Amino acid sequence: MALRYRKHLAQSDPDPLLRFDLSEQEVLDVVIRAVVDAADNTHPLAPPGAAGQRAYQAGVAVLRELLFARGWKKDERSGVARTVHPERGLAIIVAVGNEYTGMPGTDEDFTTKWPKGSCALTGERYVAEGFDAVDESFPVSPTVEGTWEVWYLAHRRAEDRVFVEVSKPGRLDERDFPVDWLDRIILEPLDLSGAVDIDIDSDGDDHGGPEVPVVPK
């Protein structure tokens, strides 16, 4: 079962994924399985990085398929693909993790495989919606502004398993990698025995949008 780790210590919690309206089985067997299947079904003649891109796109899309029916929405300001719950101020970002993903007791070493910009942490502001956004017969309500509480759904494929966690960083380091983890929810690895091992950690998998080159004048 999913366990919450904070500062290396397991915390008692009946189901730490409830706040995200998710179960461990849904994360592993629906979202992460879709990530794996998308990578495995990449055309053999596709360009480098295609498997990672397909995996990332599938992860975001399938997570949203699950959560949109439960009141979640998408927010893609600043080119970051967030799946968000405006009333709770929660945002989930799908990302490939490094070699310490899904391993308890590695708070100092765990991060994402690729650096993230400040808008992929907590810098982006949001406005919580009122009843008027649901039913126009309600009077316009005052807006409530805040910053997203960002959590990463991080995954790492290693041989016949995928290691997975849902975790909240405290800051970005000088290289823009999320660090200082405030909370880590570590799931049981997804068993891929018999599956073909495709690299889903290659370039271009989870950068959140196209990179635009800057041409010097």
ABEGO torsion letter per residue (X at the ends): XBBBBBGGBBBBBABAAAAAGBBAAAAAAAAAAAAAAAAAABBAABBBGAAAAAAAAAAAAAAAAAAAAAGBBBBABGGBBBBBBAAAGBBBBBBBBBAABGBBGAAAABBBABBBBAAABAABBBBBBBAAAABAABBBBBBBBBBBBBBBBBBBBBEABBBBBBBBBABBBAAGBBBGBABBBBBBBBBABGBBBBBAABBGAAAGEBBBBBBBX
